[in-house]
Amino acid sequence: MAPMNVELLIEAITRETLVLISQLAATYRRAGKGVAGLETFVQVAVHHNGPMTRARLREMVQLDAVELDPIVDVLLADGRLTEEKGRLCCESCVIPLEASAGWEAAVLDHYNAVVAAISGKLEAVQRAAPADAVGGSTFRFDLWRGHPLETEILGRLSRERRDAVDLRARASAAARPPGAVPYQVVWYCGQSVAGMRER
């Protein structure tokens, strides 16, 4: 079997990510989404791809200056974005679980987290180890109605979310010592259920 070209694979994944961003932007325009949803969408785009110029952002999210500049101005005014020397930056992006606006941006955020984990793993070592700090795992559970672990397994997503929200709050509350070099850990979780039918 030919060796895997990791750089080409990561490039292909990146292209697919940009295509998804463009498609989401088009969906917002067709559906006439409110400004709040677009604000979150733009914030996520900058968070994952910044620092970046407004011109680059317009190209990425497929919005012209007339549409984009007022949104960016709102995000700058409330502190969700910063701009220095013509480059936009977003240090933090938190989309509440029950937010009614911007859920599409949350989907993009999750997709980017998965892509980053896969890319990081491919750039490092292409096998999993128990002590990994970068990577991911997929588990499938074959259940039936009334399975003794049905409730525990179906409730795992809710528990993981609750624990992660608490952990992020505690991490954010910690004071960073002077001179400490910051870095970011992106943790994601997801769950789907196939074949479940109502009784």
C-alpha positions in Angstrom: 0.0 0.0 0.0 1.4 3.4 -0.9 2.4 5.7 2.0 -0.2 8.3 3.0 0.6 11.9 1.9 -0.4 13.7 5.1 0.1 17.2 3.8 -2.3 16.5 0.8 -4.9 15.0 3.1 -4.8 18.0 5.5 -5.0 20.3 2.5 -8.1 18.5 1.2 -9.8 18.6 4.6 -9.0 22.4 4.8 -10.6 22.9 1.4 -13.7 21.0 2.5 -13.9 23.2 5.6 -13.9 26.4 3.5 -16.6 24.9 1.2 -18.7 24.3 4.3 -18.2 27.9 5.5 -19.3 29.2 2.1 -22.3 26.9 2.1 -23.4 28.0 5.5 -23.1 31.7 4.5 -25.3 31.0 1.5 -27.8 29.3 3.7 -28.0 32.3 6.0 -28.6 34.6 3.1 -31.3 32.5 1.5 -33.1 32.0 4.8 -32.9 35.7 5.8 -31.2 34.9 9.1 -31.2 37.6 11.7 -28.1 39.6 12.5 -27.5 37.7 15.7 -27.0 34.5 13.8 -24.7 36.1 11.3 -22.7 37.7 14.1 -22.0 34.3 15.7 -21.1 32.9 12.3 -18.6 35.6 11.6 -17.2 35.3 15.1 -16.5 31.6 14.6 -14.9 32.2 11.2 -12.5 34.7 12.8 -11.9 32.5 15.8 -10.7 29.6 13.7 -8.9 31.4 10.9 -7.7 34.7 12.4 -5.9 37.0 12.7 -7.2 38.0 9.3 -8.0 41.1 7.3 -11.6 42.1 6.5 -10.9 41.4 2.9 -9.9 37.8 3.7 -12.9 37.4 6.0 -15.2 38.7 3.2 -13.8 36.1 0.9 -14.1 33.3 3.4 -17.7 33.9 4.5 -19.0 35.1 1.1 -20.4 38.4 2.4 -19.7 41.7 0.7 -18.5 44.8 2.6 -22.0 46.3 2.9 -23.2 43.1 4.6 -20.1 42.3 6.6 -18.7 45.6 7.9 -21.7 46.4 10.2 -21.6 42.9 11.7 -17.8 43.3 12.3 -18.4 46.7 13.9 -21.0 45.2 16.3 -18.6 42.4 17.3 -15.8 44.9 17.8 -18.0 47.2 19.9 -19.0 44.4 22.3 -15.6 42.9 22.6 -16.1 39.6 20.8 -13.6 40.7 18.2 -10.5 42.9 18.3 -8.7 44.6 15.5 -5.1 45.7 15.4 -3.2 46.9 12.4 -6.1 46.0 10.1 -6.2 42.4 11.3 -9.2 40.9 13.1 -8.8 38.5 16.0 -11.1 36.5 18.3 -9.5 35.1 21.4 -12.6 33.3 22.8 -15.8 32.0 21.3 -18.5 30.5 23.5 -21.9 29.5 22.0 -24.5 28.7 24.7 -26.1 25.2 24.4 -29.6 26.6 24.2 -28.8 29.6 22.0 -31.6 30.2 19.4 -29.3 32.2 17.1 -26.0 30.9 15.6 -26.5 27.2 16.1 -25.2 26.7 12.5 -22.0 28.4 13.6 -21.8 25.9 16.5 -22.0 23.1 14.0 -19.2 24.6 12.1 -17.2 25.0 15.3 -17.7 21.3 16.1 -16.7 20.3 12.6 -13.5 22.4 12.8 -12.6 20.8 16.1 -12.9 17.3 14.6 -10.8 18.3 11.6 -8.2 19.9 13.8 -7.9 16.7 15.9 -7.6 14.5 12.8 -5.0 16.8 11.2 -3.0 17.1 14.4 -2.9 13.3 14.8 -1.9 12.8 11.2 0.9 15.4 11.5 2.2 13.6 14.6 1.9 9.9 14.9 -0.8 7.9 13.1 -1.8 5.6 16.0 -3.6 6.0 19.2 -2.2 5.6 22.7 -3.9 5.8 26.1 -2.0 8.9 27.2 -2.7 10.9 24.0 -3.3 14.6 24.3 -4.3 14.9 20.6 -6.6 12.6 18.8 -10.1 11.1 19.1 -11.9 7.8 19.6 -15.2 6.4 18.3 -17.3 3.9 20.2 -20.4 2.1 19.0 -22.9 0.5 21.3 -25.4 -2.1 20.1 -28.5 -1.7 22.3 -32.1 -2.6 22.4 -35.1 -1.1 24.2 -34.8 -2.0 27.8 -31.0 -2.8 27.7 -29.6 -2.6 31.2 -27.2 0.2 30.2 -29.6 2.0 27.8 -30.1 5.1 30.0 -26.5 5.4 31.0 -25.3 5.2 27.4 -27.9 7.6 26.0 -27.2 10.1 28.8 -23.5 10.2 28.1 -23.6 13.2 25.9 -25.5 15.2 28.5 -23.0 14.3 31.2 -20.0 15.1 29.1 -21.4 18.5 28.2 -22.2 19.3 31.8 -18.7 18.2 33.0 -17.0 20.2 30.2 -19.0 23.4 30.9 -17.9 23.2 34.6 -14.3 22.4 33.6 -14.1 25.3 31.2 -15.5 27.7 33.8 -12.9 26.6 36.3 -10.1 26.9 33.7 -11.2 30.4 32.8 -11.2 31.5 36.4 -7.6 30.5 37.0 -5.2 33.4 36.9 -2.3 33.0 34.5 1.1 33.8 36.0 3.2 36.5 34.4 5.3 35.2 31.6 3.4 31.9 31.3 3.1 30.9 27.6 -0.6 30.3 26.7 -1.9 27.5 24.4 -5.3 26.1 23.6 -6.8 22.7 24.0 -9.9 22.0 21.9 -12.1 19.2 23.3 -15.2 18.0 21.5 -17.8 15.3 21.9 -20.6 14.0 19.7 -23.3 11.3 19.7 -25.8 10.0 17.3 -28.5 7.3 17.6 -29.4 5.1 14.6 -32.3 2.8 14.3 -34.2 3.8 17.4 -38.0 3.5 16.9 -40.8 4.6 19.2 -42.5 1.8 21.0 
